[in-house]
Amino acid sequence: MTTERRLARSGFTLTRDYPAGVERVWDAFAVEQEKLRWWGAGSSMKAREWAFDFRVGGRDIAESAFHDRPVSRYEATYTDIVEHVRIVTTYDMWIDGVHMSTSLASLEFEPIDEGTRFTHIEHGVFFDRFWADGVGREEGTRGLLGALGRYLA
């Protein structure tokens, strides 16, 4: 049996205005207890592993099992952090132990009169059987930004 080898690329930009100051939005990413309150899918997943090391060169890990569905693993490395301005990470995703993608993401924090303009820009490479998952990644990120908005409200 031959396994098809494919590679696909996907990129997207999502911008949200949050009615909270830059410091509060920043802390939702930079302070572990804050991030734990909104990150992930809540009751639809059961956490299996979590690591948080918010510093340049630090690594985050979030592994969860979807109820009656696959295990998802996220491993990120922080490559650039400028407090209250930007966070840049590279990250890899696995589904049931199979490497599905590698991405570069930049998170930008801009003060505006109403609070904070947050911009997430991502470029991903998707491997083999996951080659068409770029759209799903954008949808998943929209879900995370929605969870962040509910948390900040």
C-alpha positions in Angstrom: 0.0 0.0 0.0 1.3 3.4 -1.0 0.7 6.5 1.2 0.1 9.6 -0.8 2.5 12.5 0.1 0.9 15.9 -0.3 1.7 19.4 0.9 -0.6 22.4 1.1 -0.1 25.9 2.3 -2.7 28.2 3.9 -2.7 31.7 5.3 -5.2 34.0 6.9 -5.5 37.2 8.9 -8.2 37.7 11.6 -8.7 41.0 13.3 -10.9 41.6 16.4 -11.6 44.7 18.4 -12.0 43.8 22.1 -13.5 46.2 24.7 -10.6 45.7 27.1 -7.3 47.5 27.5 -4.1 46.1 25.9 -2.8 45.0 29.3 -5.8 42.8 29.9 -5.8 41.3 26.4 -2.1 40.7 26.7 -2.4 38.9 30.1 -5.0 36.5 28.5 -2.0 35.1 26.6 1.0 35.9 28.9 -0.4 34.8 32.3 -0.9 31.0 32.6 -4.0 31.2 34.9 -5.6 33.7 32.5 -4.9 31.6 29.5 -6.3 28.5 31.1 -9.7 30.3 31.6 -10.4 30.7 27.9 -8.0 28.6 25.8 -9.4 25.4 24.2 -12.8 23.9 23.7 -14.2 23.7 27.2 -16.4 20.8 27.9 -16.0 19.2 24.4 -12.4 18.2 25.2 -10.6 16.5 28.1 -7.2 17.9 28.8 -4.3 15.3 28.8 -1.2 17.5 28.9 -0.5 21.2 29.5 2.8 23.1 29.7 3.2 26.9 29.7 6.5 28.7 29.4 5.9 32.2 28.2 9.3 33.6 27.2 11.3 33.7 24.0 12.4 30.1 23.4 9.8 28.8 25.8 7.3 26.1 24.8 3.6 25.6 25.3 1.9 22.2 25.0 -1.8 21.5 24.9 -3.0 18.0 24.4 -6.6 17.1 24.6 -8.9 14.3 23.7 -12.2 15.2 22.0 -15.0 13.1 23.5 -15.4 10.1 21.1 -13.0 11.7 18.7 -9.2 12.1 18.1 -6.5 13.4 20.4 -5.2 16.8 19.4 -1.7 18.0 20.3 -0.4 21.5 20.0 3.3 22.4 20.6 4.4 26.0 20.2 7.7 27.8 20.6 7.8 31.5 21.3 10.2 33.1 18.8 9.6 36.8 19.6 7.8 38.6 22.4 7.5 42.4 22.7 5.3 43.2 25.8 1.9 44.6 24.9 2.9 44.8 21.2 3.4 41.3 19.7 3.9 37.6 20.2 5.3 35.4 17.5 5.2 31.6 17.6 5.9 28.6 15.5 3.7 25.6 16.3 3.0 22.1 15.3 -0.2 20.1 15.5 -0.8 16.4 15.7 -4.0 14.4 15.4 -3.9 10.9 17.0 -0.1 11.1 16.9 0.2 11.9 13.2 1.9 15.2 12.4 -0.6 17.3 10.6 0.9 20.8 10.2 3.5 23.4 11.1 2.5 27.1 11.4 4.0 30.5 12.0 1.6 32.9 13.9 2.0 36.5 14.8 -0.4 38.1 17.4 -0.5 41.9 17.4 -2.0 44.1 20.1 -2.9 47.7 19.2 -4.5 50.2 21.6 -7.7 51.8 20.2 -10.2 54.2 21.8 -12.6 51.3 22.4 -10.0 48.9 23.8 -7.6 46.7 21.8 -7.4 45.8 18.2 -6.0 42.3 18.1 -4.6 40.8 14.8 -3.8 37.2 14.3 -1.8 36.4 11.1 -1.0 32.8 10.4 0.8 30.9 7.6 0.6 27.1 7.8 1.9 24.0 5.9 -0.3 21.0 6.0 1.0 17.5 5.5 -0.3 14.4 3.6 -3.8 13.4 4.5 -4.3 16.8 6.2 -3.5 18.8 3.1 -7.0 20.3 2.9 -7.2 21.4 6.6 -6.2 25.1 6.1 -9.9 26.1 6.2 -10.5 24.2 9.3 -7.5 25.9 11.0 -8.9 29.3 10.2 -12.3 28.2 11.6 -10.7 26.8 14.7 -8.8 30.1 15.3 -12.0 32.0 14.8 -13.5 29.9 17.6 -10.5 30.6 19.9 -10.9 34.4 19.3 -14.6 34.1 20.0 -13.7 32.3 23.3 -11.2 35.1 24.1 -13.9 37.7 23.4 -16.4 36.0 25.7 -13.7 35.8 28.4 -12.8 39.5 28.1 -16.5 40.7 28.1 
